[in-house]
Structures are given as structure tokens and as C-alpha cells.
Amino acid sequence: MVANGHLNGFFVMAVKLRLKRVGARNTPAYRIVATDGRNRRDGRPKEELGTYEPLSKKEPNYSINLERAEYWLSVGAQPSDTVRSFIRKARRASKADA
């Protein structure tokens, strides 16, 4: 049970799974990162989980380390809408491969 940001005496940080922009002007590229929710968009992340290149002609235009993303979700990280869709697509692809 989380109350006032504390879980059994330990402080729980608000970890977010979101995109960090790294591309040049007019050439967007993003890294999928796990970061403290209070950090700025392009601030230092806790961990980099993958990449997203929206202008790429190849499909899929993203890559994600699904194992690490699942770990962060299991400890309570909140994904952005875009990252949530990438995780959902990666789960489907891994089931199809298996």
C-alpha cells in the first residue's frame, strides 16, 4: 500500500517510461527511457530502454528492450501513451515469434 509516496517505510519515486528527444532539428529521433517523473524531458535518465525513429521508412520504426520495460512496469513505473503502445506491439511480436 502506497501512502504519501511511502511504501513500507521506503520512499517511492515516480518513475516514468517516456521519450527523450535526441535528433537534430527537423530530424526527430527519440530514446525510450526510464526516468524520474520530475526530471525535464531531455534530462539524465535512470536507464535507456530503446529507440524510436518516426521518419524511418522501415517497419518497425522502434526498438525496445522488453525485458527491462517489464521490470520497470513491475516496480510501478508509469509509461506514456506512446511508450505503452510500443510495449503492447513488442509483446504481440514476441508472442508471434514464440
C-alpha positions as CSV (number, residue, x, y, z in Angstrom):
1,M,0.0,0.0,0.0
2,V,1.4,3.3,-1.0
3,A,0.6,6.3,1.2
4,N,2.0,9.7,0.7
5,G,4.7,8.4,-1.6
6,H,5.9,5.8,1.0
7,L,5.8,2.0,0.7
8,N,6.6,0.1,3.9
9,G,8.9,2.8,5.1
10,F,10.6,3.3,1.8
11,F,10.1,6.4,-0.4
12,V,8.7,5.5,-3.8
13,M,9.8,7.8,-6.6
14,A,7.5,8.5,-9.6
15,V,9.4,6.7,-12.4
16,K,8.1,7.3,-15.9
17,L,8.8,5.5,-19.1
18,R,8.8,8.2,-21.8
19,L,10.6,9.5,-24.8
20,K,13.7,11.6,-24.8
21,R,14.4,13.6,-27.9
22,V,18.0,13.3,-29.3
23,G,17.5,14.1,-33.0
24,A,18.7,17.2,-34.9
25,R,16.4,20.0,-36.0
26,N,13.8,18.7,-38.5
27,T,15.1,15.1,-38.0
28,P,13.4,13.8,-34.9
29,A,14.8,10.7,-33.1
30,Y,13.9,9.6,-29.6
31,R,15.2,7.3,-26.9
32,I,12.8,5.3,-24.8
33,V,13.9,5.9,-21.2
34,A,13.0,5.2,-17.6
35,T,13.4,8.5,-15.7
36,D,12.2,10.2,-12.5
37,G,9.0,12.0,-13.5
38,R,10.2,15.3,-12.0
39,N,13.2,15.4,-14.4
40,R,12.9,17.5,-17.6
41,R,12.2,15.8,-20.9
42,D,15.8,15.6,-22.1
43,G,17.3,15.2,-18.6
44,R,19.5,12.3,-17.4
45,P,17.6,9.1,-17.4
46,K,17.9,6.2,-15.0
47,E,18.1,3.7,-17.9
48,E,17.7,3.8,-21.7
49,L,15.4,1.0,-22.9
50,G,15.2,1.6,-26.7
51,T,14.9,3.9,-29.6
52,Y,12.2,5.4,-31.9
53,E,12.8,6.9,-35.3
54,P,9.5,8.4,-36.6
55,L,10.9,9.3,-40.0
56,S,12.3,5.8,-40.7
57,K,10.8,4.0,-43.7
58,K,11.4,0.5,-42.3
59,E,8.9,-1.2,-40.0
60,P,9.0,-1.3,-37.1
61,N,10.5,2.1,-36.6
62,Y,11.2,1.5,-32.9
63,S,13.2,-1.0,-30.8
64,I,12.7,-1.7,-27.1
65,N,14.3,-4.0,-24.5
66,L,11.0,-5.6,-23.5
67,E,12.6,-7.5,-20.5
68,R,13.8,-4.2,-18.9
69,A,10.5,-2.5,-19.7
70,E,8.6,-5.3,-18.0
71,Y,10.9,-4.9,-15.0
72,W,10.2,-1.1,-14.7
73,L,6.4,-1.7,-15.1
74,S,6.6,-4.4,-12.3
75,V,8.1,-1.9,-9.9
76,G,5.4,0.7,-10.6
77,A,6.7,2.8,-13.5
78,Q,4.1,4.7,-15.5
79,P,4.5,4.6,-19.3
80,S,3.5,7.5,-21.5
81,D,0.8,6.7,-24.1
82,T,3.3,6.3,-26.9
83,V,5.6,4.0,-24.9
84,R,2.6,2.0,-23.8
85,S,1.8,1.4,-27.4
86,F,5.4,0.3,-28.2
87,I,5.3,-2.2,-25.3
88,R,2.0,-3.6,-26.5
89,K,3.3,-4.0,-30.0
90,A,6.6,-5.6,-28.8
91,R,4.6,-8.1,-26.6
92,R,2.5,-9.1,-29.6
93,A,5.6,-9.5,-31.7
94,S,7.3,-11.7,-29.1
95,K,4.2,-13.9,-28.8
96,A,4.1,-14.3,-32.6
97,D,7.8,-15.3,-32.6
98,A,7.3,-17.9,-29.9
